[in-house]
Amino acid sequence: MLVTTTDRLINCHSQRVGVNNSYSAWFDVESGIPQVSILGPILFLLYINDLPDSCDIRTQESDIYLYADDAKVYKTIQSKGDEASLQSIINKLKEWSDRWLLKLNIDKCKVVSYSMRDILDTVYYIIDGNSVQELEKVHVINDLGVIFDSSLSFRDHTSQKN
């Protein structure tokens, strides 16, 4: 049984774990929705419902996939204009996050390119927060337990041991 309480500050709550009549110490949770919440998932969906529109996904000929508290932006890059368009989407995602007082975990923000050809990684995408931070480029990424590599070979995924 997880017992939670909300402080008076926006987006700040504390929680502790209780089993039978024993409880852990309280600890602060800086983001997220309290676990074992009935309204939490519905409120979260209402909260992020405007994210795709805020990022102008449709007009930028790209797509955004939302799953729980993850957002993934996809864009086909064939020109410098496409690169600028993707950076614009990233900027709007950061503006949306700031407007709703959500803190992005920059360490979890990655850039991966998928292609059958070798990709020259010369484009650097950034998130402009308190300081400009370049997004890390990776060639392999684990997404919901599936390992994707930049050539979509799935070699790493099929060779992993369970």
mmCIF file of the C-alpha atoms, coordinates in Angstrom:
data_MODEL
# 
_entry.id   MODEL 
# 
loop_
_atom_site.group_PDB 
_atom_site.id 
_atom_site.type_symbol 
_atom_site.label_atom_id 
_atom_site.label_alt_id 
_atom_site.label_comp_id 
_atom_site.label_asym_id 
_atom_site.label_entity_id 
_atom_site.label_seq_id 
_atom_site.pdbx_PDB_ins_code 
_atom_site.Cartn_x 
_atom_site.Cartn_y 
_atom_site.Cartn_z 
_atom_site.occupancy 
_atom_site.B_iso_or_equiv 
_atom_site.pdbx_formal_charge 
_atom_site.auth_seq_id 
_atom_site.auth_comp_id 
_atom_site.auth_asym_id 
_atom_site.auth_atom_id 
_atom_site.pdbx_PDB_model_num 
ATOM 1   C CA . MET A 1 1   ? 0.000  0.000   0.000   1.00 0.00 ? 1   MET A CA 1 
ATOM 2   C CA . LEU A 1 2   ? 1.451  3.347   -1.049  1.00 0.00 ? 2   LEU A CA 1 
ATOM 3   C CA . VAL A 1 3   ? 0.352  6.309   1.023   1.00 0.00 ? 3   VAL A CA 1 
ATOM 4   C CA . THR A 1 4   ? 0.800  9.782   -0.477  1.00 0.00 ? 4   THR A CA 1 
ATOM 5   C CA . THR A 1 5   ? 0.113  13.331  0.541   1.00 0.00 ? 5   THR A CA 1 
ATOM 6   C CA . THR A 1 6   ? 0.338  16.571  -1.403  1.00 0.00 ? 6   THR A CA 1 
ATOM 7   C CA . ASP A 1 7   ? 2.145  19.641  -0.096  1.00 0.00 ? 7   ASP A CA 1 
ATOM 8   C CA . ARG A 1 8   ? 0.837  23.144  -0.682  1.00 0.00 ? 8   ARG A CA 1 
ATOM 9   C CA . LEU A 1 9   ? 3.365  23.812  -3.456  1.00 0.00 ? 9   LEU A CA 1 
ATOM 10  C CA . ILE A 1 10  ? 2.317  23.125  -7.039  1.00 0.00 ? 10  ILE A CA 1 
ATOM 11  C CA . ASN A 1 11  ? 3.832  19.938  -8.513  1.00 0.00 ? 11  ASN A CA 1 
ATOM 12  C CA . CYS A 1 12  ? 5.418  18.999  -5.203  1.00 0.00 ? 12  CYS A CA 1 
ATOM 13  C CA . HIS A 1 13  ? 4.349  16.055  -3.108  1.00 0.00 ? 13  HIS A CA 1 
ATOM 14  C CA . SER A 1 14  ? 5.756  13.656  -0.606  1.00 0.00 ? 14  SER A CA 1 
ATOM 15  C CA . GLN A 1 15  ? 5.145  9.978   -0.347  1.00 0.00 ? 15  GLN A CA 1 
ATOM 16  C CA . ARG A 1 16  ? 5.974  6.989   1.771   1.00 0.00 ? 16  ARG A CA 1 
ATOM 17  C CA . VAL A 1 17  ? 5.373  3.276   1.579   1.00 0.00 ? 17  VAL A CA 1 
ATOM 18  C CA . GLY A 1 18  ? 3.246  1.473   4.135   1.00 0.00 ? 18  GLY A CA 1 
ATOM 19  C CA . VAL A 1 19  ? 3.033  -2.273  4.676   1.00 0.00 ? 19  VAL A CA 1 
ATOM 20  C CA . ASN A 1 20  ? 0.650  -3.429  7.415   1.00 0.00 ? 20  ASN A CA 1 
ATOM 21  C CA . ASN A 1 21  ? 1.354  -0.888  10.177  1.00 0.00 ? 21  ASN A CA 1 
ATOM 22  C CA . SER A 1 22  ? 4.982  -0.139  9.240   1.00 0.00 ? 22  SER A CA 1 
ATOM 23  C CA . TYR A 1 23  ? 5.833  2.969   7.219   1.00 0.00 ? 23  TYR A CA 1 
ATOM 24  C CA . SER A 1 24  ? 8.975  4.242   5.533   1.00 0.00 ? 24  SER A CA 1 
ATOM 25  C CA . ALA A 1 25  ? 10.184 7.802   6.018   1.00 0.00 ? 25  ALA A CA 1 
ATOM 26  C CA . TRP A 1 26  ? 8.572  10.507  3.863   1.00 0.00 ? 26  TRP A CA 1 
ATOM 27  C CA . PHE A 1 27  ? 10.489 11.549  0.757   1.00 0.00 ? 27  PHE A CA 1 
ATOM 28  C CA . ASP A 1 28  ? 9.880  14.364  -1.709  1.00 0.00 ? 28  ASP A CA 1 
ATOM 29  C CA . VAL A 1 29  ? 8.725  13.610  -5.246  1.00 0.00 ? 29  VAL A CA 1 
ATOM 30  C CA . GLU A 1 30  ? 9.506  16.449  -7.648  1.00 0.00 ? 30  GLU A CA 1 
ATOM 31  C CA . SER A 1 31  ? 7.376  15.260  -10.540 1.00 0.00 ? 31  SER A CA 1 
ATOM 32  C CA . GLY A 1 32  ? 4.901  12.643  -11.650 1.00 0.00 ? 32  GLY A CA 1 
ATOM 33  C CA . ILE A 1 33  ? 1.543  11.465  -10.428 1.00 0.00 ? 33  ILE A CA 1 
ATOM 34  C CA . PRO A 1 34  ? 1.146  9.649   -7.112  1.00 0.00 ? 34  PRO A CA 1 
ATOM 35  C CA . GLN A 1 35  ? 1.042  5.899   -7.679  1.00 0.00 ? 35  GLN A CA 1 
ATOM 36  C CA . VAL A 1 36  ? -2.110 3.895   -6.917  1.00 0.00 ? 36  VAL A CA 1 
ATOM 37  C CA . SER A 1 37  ? -4.178 6.902   -7.912  1.00 0.00 ? 37  SER A CA 1 
ATOM 38  C CA . ILE A 1 38  ? -7.573 6.362   -9.482  1.00 0.00 ? 38  ILE A CA 1 
ATOM 39  C CA . LEU A 1 39  ? -7.899 9.837   -10.984 1.00 0.00 ? 39  LEU A CA 1 
ATOM 40  C CA . GLY A 1 40  ? -4.168 10.216  -11.706 1.00 0.00 ? 40  GLY A CA 1 
ATOM 41  C CA . PRO A 1 41  ? -4.104 8.633   -15.180 1.00 0.00 ? 41  PRO A CA 1 
ATOM 42  C CA . ILE A 1 42  ? -7.204 10.530  -16.318 1.00 0.00 ? 42  ILE A CA 1 
ATOM 43  C CA . LEU A 1 43  ? -5.885 13.834  -14.986 1.00 0.00 ? 43  LEU A CA 1 
ATOM 44  C CA . PHE A 1 44  ? -2.538 13.213  -16.660 1.00 0.00 ? 44  PHE A CA 1 
ATOM 45  C CA . LEU A 1 45  ? -4.236 12.552  -20.017 1.00 0.00 ? 45  LEU A CA 1 
ATOM 46  C CA . LEU A 1 46  ? -6.188 15.791  -19.682 1.00 0.00 ? 46  LEU A CA 1 
ATOM 47  C CA . TYR A 1 47  ? -2.969 17.565  -18.712 1.00 0.00 ? 47  TYR A CA 1 
ATOM 48  C CA . ILE A 1 48  ? -0.991 16.502  -21.801 1.00 0.00 ? 48  ILE A CA 1 
ATOM 49  C CA . ASN A 1 49  ? -3.906 16.485  -24.231 1.00 0.00 ? 49  ASN A CA 1 
ATOM 50  C CA . ASP A 1 50  ? -2.801 19.760  -25.862 1.00 0.00 ? 50  ASP A CA 1 
ATOM 51  C CA . LEU A 1 51  ? 0.880  18.795  -26.306 1.00 0.00 ? 51  LEU A CA 1 
ATOM 52  C CA . PRO A 1 52  ? 0.632  17.696  -29.975 1.00 0.00 ? 52  PRO A CA 1 
ATOM 53  C CA . ASP A 1 53  ? -1.270 20.870  -30.921 1.00 0.00 ? 53  ASP A CA 1 
ATOM 54  C CA . SER A 1 54  ? 1.141  23.053  -28.941 1.00 0.00 ? 54  SER A CA 1 
ATOM 55  C CA . CYS A 1 55  ? 4.066  21.625  -30.926 1.00 0.00 ? 55  CYS A CA 1 
ATOM 56  C CA . ASP A 1 56  ? 2.356  22.207  -34.310 1.00 0.00 ? 56  ASP A CA 1 
ATOM 57  C CA . ILE A 1 57  ? 2.945  18.545  -35.120 1.00 0.00 ? 57  ILE A CA 1 
ATOM 58  C CA . ARG A 1 58  ? 0.457  18.408  -38.003 1.00 0.00 ? 58  ARG A CA 1 
ATOM 59  C CA . THR A 1 59  ? 1.750  21.536  -39.765 1.00 0.00 ? 59  THR A CA 1 
ATOM 60  C CA . GLN A 1 60  ? 5.368  20.395  -39.327 1.00 0.00 ? 60  GLN A CA 1 
ATOM 61  C CA . GLU A 1 61  ? 4.674  17.073  -41.101 1.00 0.00 ? 61  GLU A CA 1 
ATOM 62  C CA . SER A 1 62  ? 5.848  15.079  -38.125 1.00 0.00 ? 62  SER A CA 1 
ATOM 63  C CA . ASP A 1 63  ? 4.306  12.978  -35.401 1.00 0.00 ? 63  ASP A CA 1 
ATOM 64  C CA . ILE A 1 64  ? 4.435  12.664  -31.649 1.00 0.00 ? 64  ILE A CA 1 
ATOM 65  C CA . TYR A 1 65  ? 3.768  9.493   -29.701 1.00 0.00 ? 65  TYR A CA 1 
ATOM 66  C CA . LEU A 1 66  ? 2.717  9.701   -26.074 1.00 0.00 ? 66  LEU A CA 1 
ATOM 67  C CA . TYR A 1 67  ? 2.923  6.795   -23.662 1.00 0.00 ? 67  TYR A CA 1 
ATOM 68  C CA . ALA A 1 68  ? 2.481  7.397   -19.939 1.00 0.00 ? 68  ALA A CA 1 
ATOM 69  C CA . ASP A 1 69  ? 4.949  10.218  -19.228 1.00 0.00 ? 69  ASP A CA 1 
ATOM 70  C CA . ASP A 1 70  ? 7.068  9.719   -22.366 1.00 0.00 ? 70  ASP A CA 1 
ATOM 71  C CA . ALA A 1 71  ? 6.827  11.732  -25.556 1.00 0.00 ? 71  ALA A CA 1 
ATOM 72  C CA . LYS A 1 72  ? 8.613  10.810  -28.766 1.00 0.00 ? 72  LYS A CA 1 
ATOM 73  C CA . VAL A 1 73  ? 8.773  13.160  -31.735 1.00 0.00 ? 73  VAL A CA 1 
ATOM 74  C CA . TYR A 1 74  ? 9.343  11.683  -35.208 1.00 0.00 ? 74  TYR A CA 1 
ATOM 75  C CA . LYS A 1 75  ? 10.274 13.617  -38.331 1.00 0.00 ? 75  LYS A CA 1 
ATOM 76  C CA . THR A 1 76  ? 11.621 12.551  -41.715 1.00 0.00 ? 76  THR A CA 1 
ATOM 77  C CA . ILE A 1 77  ? 14.758 14.587  -42.374 1.00 0.00 ? 77  ILE A CA 1 
ATOM 78  C CA . GLN A 1 78  ? 15.513 15.173  -46.040 1.00 0.00 ? 78  GLN A CA 1 
ATOM 79  C CA . SER A 1 79  ? 16.651 18.797  -46.027 1.00 0.00 ? 79  SER A CA 1 
ATOM 80  C CA . LYS A 1 80  ? 17.985 21.630  -43.891 1.00 0.00 ? 80  LYS A CA 1 
ATOM 81  C CA . GLY A 1 81  ? 14.396 22.868  -43.670 1.00 0.00 ? 81  GLY A CA 1 
ATOM 82  C CA . ASP A 1 82  ? 13.363 19.561  -42.075 1.00 0.00 ? 82  ASP A CA 1 
ATOM 83  C CA . GLU A 1 83  ? 16.191 19.923  -39.548 1.00 0.00 ? 83  GLU A CA 1 
ATOM 84  C CA . ALA A 1 84  ? 14.999 23.442  -38.669 1.00 0.00 ? 84  ALA A CA 1 
ATOM 85  C CA . SER A 1 85  ? 11.414 22.158  -38.416 1.00 0.00 ? 85  SER A CA 1 
ATOM 86  C CA . LEU A 1 86  ? 12.445 19.454  -35.928 1.00 0.00 ? 86  LEU A CA 1 
ATOM 87  C CA . GLN A 1 87  ? 14.359 22.016  -33.848 1.00 0.00 ? 87  GLN A CA 1 
ATOM 88  C CA . SER A 1 88  ? 11.237 24.204  -33.876 1.00 0.00 ? 88  SER A CA 1 
ATOM 89  C CA . ILE A 1 89  ? 9.172  21.293  -32.534 1.00 0.00 ? 89  ILE A CA 1 
ATOM 90  C CA . ILE A 1 90  ? 11.742 20.695  -29.776 1.00 0.00 ? 90  ILE A CA 1 
ATOM 91  C CA . ASN A 1 91  ? 11.599 24.400  -28.873 1.00 0.00 ? 91  ASN A CA 1 
ATOM 92  C CA . LYS A 1 92  ? 7.793  24.305  -28.685 1.00 0.00 ? 92  LYS A CA 1 
ATOM 93  C CA . LEU A 1 93  ? 7.903  21.142  -26.572 1.00 0.00 ? 93  LEU A CA 1 
ATOM 94  C CA . LYS A 1 94  ? 10.196 22.972  -24.115 1.00 0.00 ? 94  LYS A CA 1 
ATOM 95  C CA . GLU A 1 95  ? 7.897  26.042  -24.111 1.00 0.00 ? 95  GLU A CA 1 
ATOM 96  C CA . TRP A 1 96  ? 4.886  23.795  -23.364 1.00 0.00 ? 96  TRP A CA 1 
ATOM 97  C CA . SER A 1 97  ? 6.825  22.120  -20.564 1.00 0.00 ? 97  SER A CA 1 
ATOM 98  C CA . ASP A 1 98  ? 7.772  25.489  -19.043 1.00 0.00 ? 98  ASP A CA 1 
ATOM 99  C CA . ARG A 1 99  ? 4.210  26.816  -19.352 1.00 0.00 ? 99  ARG A CA 1 
ATOM 100 C CA . TRP A 1 100 ? 2.875  23.827  -17.371 1.00 0.00 ? 100 TRP A CA 1 
ATOM 101 C CA . LEU A 1 101 ? 5.755  23.995  -14.837 1.00 0.00 ? 101 LEU A CA 1 
ATOM 102 C CA . LEU A 1 102 ? 7.016  20.556  -15.865 1.00 0.00 ? 102 LEU A CA 1 
ATOM 103 C CA . LYS A 1 103 ? 10.711 19.890  -15.608 1.00 0.00 ? 103 LYS A CA 1 
ATOM 104 C CA . LEU A 1 104 ? 12.149 17.902  -18.518 1.00 0.00 ? 104 LEU A CA 1 
ATOM 105 C CA . ASN A 1 105 ? 14.768 15.308  -17.642 1.00 0.00 ? 105 ASN A CA 1 
ATOM 106 C CA . ILE A 1 106 ? 17.343 16.363  -20.235 1.00 0.00 ? 106 ILE A CA 1 
ATOM 107 C CA . ASP A 1 107 ? 19.481 13.291  -19.485 1.00 0.00 ? 107 ASP A CA 1 
ATOM 108 C CA . LYS A 1 108 ? 16.672 11.116  -20.849 1.00 0.00 ? 108 LYS A CA 1 
ATOM 109 C CA . CYS A 1 109 ? 16.208 13.205  -24.005 1.00 0.00 ? 109 CYS A CA 1 
ATOM 110 C CA . LYS A 1 110 ? 18.042 11.516  -26.894 1.00 0.00 ? 110 LYS A CA 1 
ATOM 111 C CA . VAL A 1 111 ? 18.275 11.827  -30.657 1.00 0.00 ? 111 VAL A CA 1 
ATOM 112 C CA . VAL A 1 112 ? 18.422 8.697   -32.814 1.00 0.00 ? 112 VAL A CA 1 
ATOM 113 C CA . SER A 1 113 ? 18.324 8.527   -36.603 1.00 0.00 ? 113 SER A CA 1 
ATOM 114 C CA . TYR A 1 114 ? 17.053 5.492   -38.484 1.00 0.00 ? 114 TYR A CA 1 
ATOM 115 C CA . SER A 1 115 ? 18.353 4.750   -41.962 1.00 0.00 ? 115 SER A CA 1 
ATOM 116 C CA . MET A 1 116 ? 19.591 1.910   -44.134 1.00 0.00 ? 116 MET A CA 1 
ATOM 117 C CA . ARG A 1 117 ? 22.531 4.134   -45.134 1.00 0.00 ? 117 ARG A CA 1 
ATOM 118 C CA . ASP A 1 118 ? 25.329 5.433   -42.941 1.00 0.00 ? 118 ASP A CA 1 
ATOM 119 C CA . ILE A 1 119 ? 24.178 8.646   -41.320 1.00 0.00 ? 119 ILE A CA 1 
ATOM 120 C CA . LEU A 1 120 ? 26.440 11.654  -41.003 1.00 0.00 ? 120 LEU A CA 1 
ATOM 121 C CA . ASP A 1 121 ? 25.517 13.015  -37.594 1.00 0.00 ? 121 ASP A CA 1 
ATOM 122 C CA . THR A 1 122 ? 26.334 16.641  -38.270 1.00 0.00 ? 122 THR A CA 1 
ATOM 123 C CA . VAL A 1 123 ? 23.098 18.158  -36.957 1.00 0.00 ? 123 VAL A CA 1 
ATOM 124 C CA . TYR A 1 124 ? 22.900 18.961  -33.264 1.00 0.00 ? 124 TYR A CA 1 
ATOM 125 C CA . TYR A 1 125 ? 19.537 19.555  -31.660 1.00 0.00 ? 125 TYR A CA 1 
ATOM 126 C CA . ILE A 1 126 ? 19.327 21.571  -28.475 1.00 0.00 ? 126 ILE A CA 1 
ATOM 127 C CA . ILE A 1 127 ? 16.967 22.312  -25.631 1.00 0.00 ? 127 ILE A CA 1 
ATOM 128 C CA . ASP A 1 128 ? 17.178 25.905  -24.485 1.00 0.00 ? 128 ASP A CA 1 
ATOM 129 C CA . GLY A 1 129 ? 16.468 26.013  -20.780 1.00 0.00 ? 129 GLY A CA 1 
ATOM 130 C CA . ASN A 1 130 ? 18.513 27.884  -18.190 1.00 0.00 ? 130 ASN A CA 1 
ATOM 131 C CA . SER A 1 131 ? 21.457 26.938  -20.387 1.00 0.00 ? 131 SER A CA 1 
ATOM 132 C CA . VAL A 1 132 ? 21.594 25.608  -23.923 1.00 0.00 ? 132 VAL A CA 1 
ATOM 133 C CA . GLN A 1 133 ? 22.009 21.846  -23.800 1.00 0.00 ? 133 GLN A CA 1 
ATOM 134 C CA . GLU A 1 134 ? 22.803 19.701  -26.793 1.00 0.00 ? 134 GLU A CA 1 
ATOM 135 C CA . LEU A 1 135 ? 20.725 16.537  -27.012 1.00 0.00 ? 135 LEU A CA 1 
ATOM 136 C CA . GLU A 1 136 ? 22.809 13.379  -26.913 1.00 0.00 ? 136 GLU A CA 1 
ATOM 137 C CA . LYS A 1 137 ? 22.940 11.372  -30.139 1.00 0.00 ? 137 LYS A CA 1 
ATOM 138 C CA . VAL A 1 138 ? 22.760 7.619   -29.726 1.00 0.00 ? 138 VAL A CA 1 
ATOM 139 C CA . HIS A 1 139 ? 22.819 4.732   -32.183 1.00 0.00 ? 139 HIS A CA 1 
ATOM 140 C CA . VAL A 1 140 ? 21.012 2.287   -29.883 1.00 0.00 ? 140 VAL A CA 1 
ATOM 141 C CA . ILE A 1 141 ? 18.003 3.029   -27.696 1.00 0.00 ? 141 ILE A CA 1 
ATOM 142 C CA . ASN A 1 142 ? 15.833 0.908   -25.400 1.00 0.00 ? 142 ASN A CA 1 
ATOM 143 C CA . ASP A 1 143 ? 12.175 1.821   -25.766 1.00 0.00 ? 143 ASP A CA 1 
ATOM 144 C CA . LEU A 1 144 ? 9.724  -0.031  -23.533 1.00 0.00 ? 144 LEU A CA 1 
ATOM 145 C CA . GLY A 1 145 ? 12.020 -3.067  -23.448 1.00 0.00 ? 145 GLY A CA 1 
ATOM 146 C CA . VAL A 1 146 ? 12.678 -3.198  -27.192 1.00 0.00 ? 146 VAL A CA 1 
ATOM 147 C CA . ILE A 1 147 ? 16.220 -2.343  -28.280 1.00 0.00 ? 147 ILE A CA 1 
ATOM 148 C CA . PHE A 1 148 ? 16.317 -0.318  -31.516 1.00 0.00 ? 148 PHE A CA 1 
ATOM 149 C CA . ASP A 1 149 ? 19.535 0.440   -33.376 1.00 0.00 ? 149 ASP A CA 1 
ATOM 150 C CA . SER A 1 150 ? 19.992 3.107   -36.028 1.00 0.00 ? 150 SER A CA 1 
ATOM 151 C CA . SER A 1 151 ? 19.802 0.554   -38.886 1.00 0.00 ? 151 SER A CA 1 
ATOM 152 C CA . LEU A 1 152 ? 16.773 -1.235  -37.385 1.00 0.00 ? 152 LEU A CA 1 
ATOM 153 C CA . SER A 1 153 ? 18.563 -4.589  -37.473 1.00 0.00 ? 153 SER A CA 1 
ATOM 154 C CA . PHE A 1 154 ? 17.283 -5.663  -34.003 1.00 0.00 ? 154 PHE A CA 1 
ATOM 155 C CA . ARG A 1 155 ? 20.528 -7.645  -33.545 1.00 0.00 ? 155 ARG A CA 1 
ATOM 156 C CA . ASP A 1 156 ? 21.030 -6.203  -30.056 1.00 0.00 ? 156 ASP A CA 1 
ATOM 157 C CA . HIS A 1 157 ? 17.435 -6.926  -29.099 1.00 0.00 ? 157 HIS A CA 1 
ATOM 158 C CA . THR A 1 158 ? 17.382 -10.545 -30.261 1.00 0.00 ? 158 THR A CA 1 
ATOM 159 C CA . SER A 1 159 ? 20.775 -11.316 -28.703 1.00 0.00 ? 159 SER A CA 1 
ATOM 160 C CA . GLN A 1 160 ? 19.902 -9.965  -25.249 1.00 0.00 ? 160 GLN A CA 1 
ATOM 161 C CA . LYS A 1 161 ? 19.511 -12.488 -22.466 1.00 0.00 ? 161 LYS A CA 1 
ATOM 162 C CA . ASN A 1 162 ? 16.313 -12.446 -20.450 1.00 0.00 ? 162 ASN A CA 1 
# 
